[in-house]
Amino acid sequence: MAIVREFTKGLWKEVPPFRLVLGLCPTLAVTTAAKNGVGMGLATTFVLVCSNLLISLLRNAIPKKVRIAAYIVVIASFVVIVELVMQAYFYPLYKILGIFIPLIVVNCIILGRAEAFASKNSVLPSIADGLGMGLGFTMSLTLLGSVREILGNGSIFGVHIMWESFKPFAIMLKPPGAFICLGLILTLMNWISSRQRSH
């Protein structure tokens, strides 16, 4: 039951960009399209799960004084794997995501989960925590990317879905559009949470 709780908290109660307000740099920068959100989210999920697993296994062997440096080395190793795999098999997506793939190393979600959770818990809860947080992050980026792509381009995952006379809101594909969408989604989530608390 504890493992299920650790997994599900990242899907709503502690979803990184909207509840913990972490990882906003890639959230706002790469979500001009739904596929970008999926790609960035899955890359981050892989690093999060693998780093949580390894840090949990090594938590008693890593000296306290160098723990942050050790966590960064572990995270950077998995980021290099993701970067090389994306270059080899998903090059167009890799070109779109650009600098934000190597910047996963300093993503505060990953380092935060390593410090706050994986370093204090056993392997299975750490994997569940990483998977839940990663999937919550992926869903958040995909949702934000979908809204921006639909309103800014009239398509989703590259497929045109809006009517013929639809005039796209060009601002949605620019940085202000990311903040507008983020604010609207935060408002909706807070409204849903307040409704749940009142019942």
N, C-alpha and C positions, 0 to 999 in steps of 0.2 A: 504493500500500500504506500509506503514511503517513497518507493521508486516512481510510482505513478504520480504522486504529488510533486516530486521533483521535476518530472517530465512536463506535466501540465501547467505548472506555474509560468513557464516561459511562453505559453500560448495565449494567455490573457492577463493574468494577475500581474506578471512582471515582464510583459513583452518589451524587449529592449528599447526600441525607438520611442514608443508611445507611453510606456509606464515608467521605465527607468531613465528615459531621455538620454540614452547612451548610443553611440555609433551614428550620430547625426550627420557627420561629414559624408560618409558614403551614402547614407540614406537620402540626403538631399542632392548629392552630386550625380549619382548614376541612374536615378530613377526617371529618366525621360521616356523610358519604354518598359513594358512589363517584362520582356525577356532579359533586360539588363538587371532588373530586380531579382529575378530567379537566379541568374548566373552569379551575381555578387553574393546573394544569400546562401546559395549552396556551397560556394567556395569558403565563405565564413563558417558555415556549419561544419564542414569537413575539418577545418583547422580547430574549431572549438571543441568538437568531440575528441579528436586525436590528442590535442594538448591537455584536455581535462583527464583523459585516460592516462597519459604518460606522467603527468604531474601528480596524479593521485597515487600511481604506483611508486613514484620516487619521493613522495612527500616526507618520509622519515629519513631519507638519505641526503636531501638537499639542506645544507647549512642555512640557518635563519638569516645570517648576514648577507648571503649572496642569492637569496631566494628570487628576488625580482629579476636579477640578471640571468639566473638559470631559467626562469619562466620565459623570458624573452628569447633565449637561445632555442628552447623547445618549440615555441610558437613560430619563430623564424624558420626553423627546419621544415615544419609542415607547410608554411607559406611558400617556400621554394618548391616543394613538391607540387602544390596547386598551380603555381605559376608555370612550371615546366609542362605539366599536363595540359593546361589551357593553351599554351603556345603550340603544343604538338597536335591537339585534337579539336580545339575550339578557338582557332586563331582570330576569326572575325570578332567574336565576343571579347577575346583578350585585348584586341586593339581598341574596342569601345570602352572597356573598363579601365584600361591604361594604368596609370599610377596607383589607382585605388586597390589593385591586387597586392603589390608589395606593401602598401600601407596597412594591410590587414595585421601586420606585425604589431603595430601600435594601436590597434582598435581597442578601445577601453572596455568593450564587452568581454573580449577574450582574456585580457589581462585581469580584469575584474573578477571573472568567474574562476580563474586560476587561483587568485589570492583569496577570494572570499569563500570559495566552495571546494574546488578540487584539492587544495592543499590541506583541507581539514576533514575530508570525507573519503570513504572507500571507493573502489573502482566503479561498481554498478550505479550507485547514486550519482557519481561524477559524470558518467556517460549519459545517464538520463537527464541530468541538469544541462549538459552541453547540447544534447540533441534537442531538448525542449526549447532552450534559448535560441539555438540556431534555426530551428524551424519557425519559431515566432518571428525572428529577424527576417527570414526568407519571406514569410507571408506578409510582413509589414512592407518590405521593399517591393514585393510584387503588387500589393494593393495600391501603394503610392504610385508605382510606375504605370499601373493599369489606368488609374484615374487621370493621370497626367497625359498618357498616350491617347486615351479616348477623347478628352476635352481639347488637347492640343493638336491632335493629328487625325481624329476621327477613326482610329483603328485600335485594335488590341492584338498583341503578338504579331503585328505586321499585317493583320487582316482588316480591311476596311469594313466598318460596321455601321457607320452613320449614314443618314439619308443624303441624297444628291446635293441638296442646297445647304447642307451643314457648313457653317463658317467656323473653322477651328479657332480656339482661343490661343493665339501664338504665345501669350505670356506663360501658359502652362508648361511649355518646354524650356522656359528660361528660369534662372534661379529664384525670382520672386514667386513663380508658380509652385515651386517646391515648398516654399514657406506657407503659401496659401493653402495648398492641399494638406500639408502637415497640420496646420491649425484647424482645418475643417474636420479631419479625422480625429484629432485629439478632442475636439468639442463633442463629436458623436460618441466617442468611447466614454468620455466623462458623463455624458447624458445617460448612456446605457447603464453605467456603474451606479449612478445616483438612483435610477429607477429600480435597479436590483436591490439596493440597500433599503429603499423605502417599502419594499414588499416583503 
